[in-house]
């Protein structure tokens, strides 16, 4: 599957490793189950480590180990399963995770912008996806009512930062 990061197609440098497979050299992504079973082997490796969370696995299960990961992959099994949005926001805001958060699975064009707003910064997309479509989707909206992890000020914040009309009239 093609991978988009920083508004461009990029090569995926991580190898996904099955729970029963030998660990290859280089950057790897393992399941939460495998990480929990082999933590003492995986953490000391001197290579980038990623963990794959299914939609029913909270990042809180990673505990203090969250900062050992270069990548946390969030699975979106169906477009209408929104738990990955909550997990991404929890990673960024509550757990302070600074690494890469990747969306995989049923990741649709209409969701890219909102996924990025909660802290997802790479997207595994369907074959045939055009980068122009990704960039257009990311620029479709410029004002938002909901606060998010992306630092963009909400409409309410913008409204409250303007001087009140009566204050302008009184100043004249």
QUIWOWO-V52248 format. One record per backbone hydrogen bond with DSSP energy under -0.5 kcal/mol. CO is the residue of the C=O (numbers start at 1). NH is the residue of the N-H. Records with the same first field share a line. If there is no record, write none. Layout:
BEGIN
CO->NH / NH
END
This chain:
BEGIN
2->125
3->10
4->123
5->8
8->5
10->3
11->13
15->29
16->18
18->21
22->24
27->15
28->50
29->17
30->52
31->35
32->36
33->37
34->38
35->39
38->41 / 42
39->43
42->45
48->28
49->70 / 71
50->30
51->53 / 73
52->32
53->75
54->57
56->58
58->61
59->62
60->63
62->65
63->66
64->67
65->68
66->69
70->100
71->51
72->74 / 102
73->53 / 75
74->104
75->77
76->106
78->81
80->82
82->85 / 86
83->87
84->88
85->89
86->90
87->91
88->92
89->93 / 94
90->94 / 95
91->97
100->72 / 102
101->121 / 122
102->74
103->124
104->76
105->107
106->108
108->111 / 112
109->112 / 113
111->115
112->116
113->117
114->118
115->118 / 120
116->119
117->149 / 150
121->6
122->103
123->4 / 125
125->2
126->129
130->133 / 134
131->135
132->136
133->137
134->138
135->139
136->139
137->140
144->155
148->151
154->158
155->159
156->160
157->161
158->162
159->162
164->167 / 168
165->169
166->170
167->171
168->172
169->172
END
